[in-house]
Amino acid sequence: MKNSIILAFAAAALFFIPTQQAHAQAQQPKRAVIKVNPLSAFALTGSGFLEYAITDNLSAQLGASLTGVSISNVKFRGYGFTPEVRYYFSENKVAPMGPYVAGYGRIRSFKLTAEKKDEEGRDYSATYKPVGAGVAIGNQWIFNSGLTLDVFMGAGYNGGNLKVNAGTEEDFDTGIIGDMLLGGGFSFRPGIAIGYNF
């Protein structure tokens, strides 16, 4: 009888341990995630991110964007980069999955053209190259299929001067929408990104 009980426990352990290990392995995300921001398409901007987990709690992410939007007869063309370091603080999840806090930088470059010409027939044009930094908090879900959903909210400060090549600063004033796109001064950075964990 004693041997039967020991065999029963041994058999149960043999079935239980592999199941637990398989479950734990299923919960471990792979180290890299590639993502896009679907909402940026509404502003005629494409943005994507590549994130890589360095440790169980720390990851590095690089974002890149291209824009080509027109607002109030002013065309914005430009690109940007957003390097970011994330700290994942969940006790039972590892990077790049779970809640996180992040610090990020922003480097962007815009060329603006207005539908006006000066006396010499040149288009009104200007350049704007803001640089900034900020903090964000968010959560990234990684599903068994590898699909990822990243939701975050950040705030930061961007500084830079509009350099007018032809025209005046007033010719490039597009109101609050242009200010949001250019991102001068204090700004919020909400976002959603969907992608794949690999």
Sequence and secondary structure as in RCSB ss.txt:
>XXXX:A:sequence
MKNSIILAFAAAALFFIPTQQAHAQAQQPKRAVIKVNPLSAFALTGSGFLEYAITDNLSAQLGASLTGVSISNVK
FRGYGFTPEVRYYFSENKVAPMGPYVAGYGRIRSFKLTAEKKDEEGRDYSATYKPVGAGVAIGNQWIFNSGLTLD
VFMGAGYNGGNLKVNAGTEEDFDTGIIGDMLLGGGFSFRPGIAIGYNF
>XXXX:A:secstr
 HHHHHHHHHHHHHHHHHHHHHHHHHHS  SEEEEE GGGGGGTEEEEEEEEESSSSEEEEEEEEEEEEEETTEE
EEEEEEEEEEEEE  SS  TTSEEEEEEEEEEEEEEEEEEEE TTS EEEEEE  EEEEEEEEEEEE TTSEEEE
EEEEEEEEE  EEEEES GGGG  HHHHHHHHT EEEEEEEEEEEEE 
